[in-house]
């Protein structure tokens, strides 16, 4: 029987997978609590350097940084353009960004507190829209349409490759069988059905391990954050695994840090 790809509702399939996934969407309170830790750790690394290199700024005056966090990219791009609008729903993330900008004497960053899935009223249309690692939304089609409508020249976004944010070895050690999260391929198909032919590149950072984790308790907390909790038995298994790695002078694995950089021009 002949089958037409247009008959497949990839946005709906994404939503079904998202609801079933073991990785649940974090609310604003969760990100507010995470802001200080993120601000201490998220500004450097191969991933950030790659994004900065890939975003083309020729004849670009302003950037809309969606899901900006504590300023991971707003702070990098502000010296290169006239204006950066930094968009996040966490007030603590925006507070951290504003403090960082002040310390760096950057006065061309304007913060906007909004939810990606809420109304984008009064959000400016900019030359470039960037949405880095922030599209864990329920309605991916609506979010992609908003990104596209708010860009004059190009959109750059990143989305997870693979079924989990955690290294597969950790899940095996825990004996945790998870329901995979939707990965980047859903977005490519949704964009295709919106008439957008996007470019896909892959970012596989070399810093996938937990070299910045200071203790076994921090290691367990990080895993628990990703899985929305861990049991006492799982934490015993994680601790034993961590100590074995340390004894063998091996940096314990932590993240599955593969990302798809999806971009298109207007």
ZILIN-V990205 format. One record per backbone hydrogen bond with DSSP energy under -1.0 kcal/mol. CO is the residue of the C=O (numbers start at 1). NH is the residue of the N-H. E is the energy in kcal/mol with one decimal. If there is no record, write none. Layout:
<<CO/NH/E> <CO/NH/E>>
This chain:
<<4/7/-2.0> <5/8/-1.7> <8/10/-1.2> <9/13/-2.1> <10/14/-2.4> <11/15/-2.0> <12/16/-2.3> <13/17/-2.4> <14/18/-2.9> <15/19/-2.3> <16/20/-1.7> <17/21/-1.6> <27/31/-1.8> <28/32/-2.5> <29/33/-2.1> <30/34/-1.2> <34/38/-2.6> <35/39/-2.6> <36/40/-1.3> <38/42/-2.8> <45/49/-2.0> <46/50/-2.5> <47/51/-2.3> <48/52/-2.4> <49/53/-1.8> <50/54/-2.1> <51/55/-2.1> <57/60/-1.9> <61/82/-1.4> <61/83/-1.9> <62/128/-1.6> <63/85/-3.1> <64/130/-2.8> <65/87/-2.9> <68/71/-1.7> <71/75/-1.9> <73/77/-2.7> <74/78/-1.9> <77/80/-2.0> <83/63/-1.8> <84/110/-2.7> <85/65/-3.1> <86/112/-3.1> <87/67/-1.7> <87/68/-2.2> <88/114/-1.2> <90/94/-1.9> <91/95/-2.4> <92/96/-2.1> <93/97/-2.3> <94/98/-2.6> <95/99/-2.1> <96/100/-2.4> <97/101/-2.9> <98/102/-2.1> <99/103/-2.2> <100/104/-1.5> <101/106/-3.0> <102/105/-1.2> <108/84/-2.4> <110/86/-2.8> <112/88/-2.2> <115/118/-1.7> <120/123/-2.1> <126/152/-2.9> <127/153/-2.6> <127/154/-1.8> <128/64/-2.8> <129/156/-2.8> <130/66/-3.1> <131/158/-2.0> <135/137/-2.1> <139/143/-1.7> <140/144/-2.4> <141/145/-2.2> <142/146/-1.9> <143/147/-2.2> <144/148/-2.3> <145/149/-2.5> <146/150/-1.4> <148/151/-1.4> <150/126/-2.8> <153/266/-2.8> <154/129/-2.0> <155/264/-1.8> <156/131/-2.5> <157/262/-3.0> <159/260/-3.0> <160/184/-1.8> <163/181/-1.8> <165/256/-2.0> <167/171/-1.4> <168/172/-2.0> <169/173/-2.4> <170/174/-2.4> <171/175/-1.1> <171/176/-2.2> <179/22/-2.5> <183/186/-1.6> <184/188/-1.6> <185/189/-1.8> <186/190/-2.4> <187/191/-2.8> <188/192/-2.1> <189/193/-2.0> <190/194/-1.0> <191/196/-2.9> <192/195/-1.5> <199/263/-2.2> <201/261/-3.4> <203/259/-2.6> <206/208/-1.1> <208/255/-1.7> <210/213/-2.0> <215/219/-1.9> <216/220/-2.6> <217/221/-2.4> <218/222/-2.2> <219/223/-1.9> <220/224/-2.8> <221/225/-2.3> <222/226/-1.5> <223/227/-1.6> <224/229/-2.8> <231/235/-2.3> <232/236/-1.8> <233/237/-1.8> <234/238/-2.6> <235/239/-2.4> <236/240/-2.2> <237/241/-2.1> <238/242/-2.8> <239/243/-2.6> <240/244/-2.0> <241/245/-2.2> <242/246/-2.4> <243/247/-2.7> <244/248/-1.7> <245/250/-3.3> <246/249/-1.8> <252/210/-1.6> <254/167/-2.7> <258/161/-2.3> <259/203/-3.3> <260/159/-1.9> <261/201/-2.1> <262/157/-2.6> <263/199/-3.3> <264/155/-2.5>>
